[in-house]
Amino acid sequence: MHDGIYAIAKPDEQLLTLQAAKEFVVLLAPTGEPGEQEWEVSGVANGNVVIKNLRHGSYIGLDGPVEENQQVRGTAEPFEWALRETAERFAFNIVVPGGPVEGRELALDLSVLDIFPQRTALRPLEAYDQAQAWLFQFRE
């Protein structure tokens, strides 16, 4: 994956969205608000990436321990993620690097909470479940 600006989407045109600097990262249809659905993906020396929101300058990160169902939000400090290619072009699992937590790898996915807008959370990685993958759509 090349460094650059991306929209990060689920196949149904819902986009990762950050509506305020420290808010939860949610999934919404295109909002038309400049930058809140655009993400700067930058590689770091160890092969991981940091993902920063263009509008707010916040990173996709955590406000608590790395554990199953931890909700994902905008953070001031960079948080590293590992991108894992899937069978589909430009689709990746966004995984917490460093190996299993309590025996399972954790990935950025949809929260199990049934609220609107749909929040994101750490969920057990299901490497063969294409629904857990995110599509990276390059922006100029």
C-alpha positions in Angstrom: 0.0 0.0 0.0 1.3 3.4 -0.9 1.2 6.4 1.4 -1.5 8.8 0.4 -5.0 10.1 1.0 -7.8 7.5 1.0 -11.5 7.1 1.6 -11.9 3.9 3.6 -15.1 2.1 2.9 -17.3 -0.9 3.3 -18.7 -2.4 0.1 -22.1 -0.7 0.6 -20.6 2.8 0.1 -20.4 3.5 3.8 -17.3 5.4 4.7 -15.1 5.6 7.8 -16.0 9.0 9.3 -14.6 11.2 12.1 -17.0 14.1 12.9 -15.0 15.6 15.7 -11.4 15.3 16.8 -11.9 12.9 19.8 -15.2 11.4 18.7 -15.9 7.7 17.9 -14.9 6.6 14.4 -18.2 5.8 12.7 -19.5 4.5 9.4 -21.7 6.9 7.4 -22.8 7.4 3.8 -20.9 10.3 2.1 -21.4 13.4 4.2 -20.1 16.1 1.9 -18.1 17.5 4.7 -14.5 18.2 3.5 -11.9 15.9 5.1 -14.0 14.1 7.7 -14.1 11.0 5.4 -10.6 11.3 4.1 -7.6 9.6 5.7 -3.9 10.1 5.3 -2.3 6.6 5.4 1.4 6.8 6.3 3.8 3.9 6.6 6.2 3.7 9.5 9.6 2.0 9.6 8.4 -1.4 10.9 5.9 -1.9 8.1 2.8 -0.8 10.0 0.8 2.3 9.2 -0.8 5.2 11.0 -4.1 6.6 9.7 -4.8 10.3 10.2 -8.1 12.1 9.5 -7.6 15.1 7.2 -10.2 17.4 8.7 -9.4 17.0 12.4 -5.7 15.8 12.4 -6.7 12.9 14.7 -5.5 9.4 14.3 -7.7 6.2 14.3 -6.8 4.9 17.7 -8.0 3.7 21.1 -8.9 5.5 24.3 -8.3 2.4 26.4 -6.7 -1.1 26.4 -6.4 -3.2 23.4 -9.3 -5.7 24.0 -12.2 -7.2 22.2 -15.1 -4.7 21.6 -13.0 -1.6 22.5 -14.5 1.2 20.6 -12.2 3.1 18.1 -12.0 6.9 18.1 -10.0 9.8 17.1 -6.8 10.2 19.2 -4.1 12.9 19.3 -1.3 10.3 19.4 -0.5 8.1 16.4 -1.7 4.5 16.8 -0.1 1.8 14.6 -2.1 -0.7 12.5 -1.1 -3.5 10.3 -2.7 -3.8 6.9 -3.4 -7.3 5.7 -4.2 -7.9 2.0 -7.3 -9.8 1.2 -8.4 -11.7 -1.9 -10.0 -8.5 -3.2 -8.0 -5.7 -4.8 -7.5 -2.6 -2.6 -9.2 -4.4 0.3 -7.4 -4.9 3.6 -8.0 -6.1 7.1 -6.9 -3.3 9.5 -5.3 -5.3 12.3 -3.8 -4.5 15.7 -0.1 -5.4 15.3 1.9 -7.4 17.7 0.0 -10.7 17.7 -2.9 -12.2 19.5 -4.7 -10.7 22.5 -6.1 -13.5 24.7 -5.4 -15.9 21.8 -7.1 -13.9 19.0 -5.9 -11.2 16.7 -8.1 -8.1 16.8 -9.1 -6.0 13.8 -10.9 -2.8 13.1 -14.5 -3.8 12.4 -18.1 -2.7 13.1 -19.2 -2.4 16.7 -21.7 -4.9 18.0 -23.7 -2.0 19.5 -26.9 -1.4 17.6 -26.8 2.5 17.5 -26.7 5.1 14.8 -24.3 6.1 13.4 -22.6 2.6 13.4 -19.5 2.8 15.5 -16.3 0.9 15.0 -14.6 -1.4 17.5 -11.9 -4.1 17.8 -13.3 -7.4 16.9 -11.7 -10.9 16.5 -10.0 -11.1 13.0 -11.9 -13.4 10.6 -9.3 -13.5 7.8 -11.6 -15.3 5.4 -14.6 -13.1 6.0 -14.5 -10.5 3.2 -17.2 -8.5 5.0 -14.5 -7.5 7.6 -12.2 -6.0 5.0 -12.0 -2.3 4.2 -11.8 -0.9 0.7 -9.1 1.8 0.3 -10.2 4.3 -2.4 -7.3 6.6 -3.4 -7.9 10.3 -3.5 -5.7 12.9 -5.2 
